[in-house]
Amino acid sequence: MSIPTLIVIYVALLLGALCGLGIYSEMRRRRFGPTHTEDRIFRCPNCGYVYTDDPDVDRSRCAQCGKLNEPIVF
């Protein structure tokens, strides 16, 4: 084998190992990371309180002042 072929094989193996490590790291992060919550976010225009409620609730009562509020749409 020539020197350039050995260098190409060496670089390819290092890049392959680096890609494998990146994929493994991403899989571990997704498995152990926090999951996205499906709760809706509400903000009371009366008192400014921000809170969450279940995803099936269309209007939610503010815990601070008792006003019914619509969910925030991003």
Beta strands, then each sheet from edge to edge (+ up, - down):
strand 1: 40-43
strand 2: 50-53
strand 3: 60-61
strand 4: 68-69
sheet 1: 1+ 2-
sheet 2: 3+ 4-
end
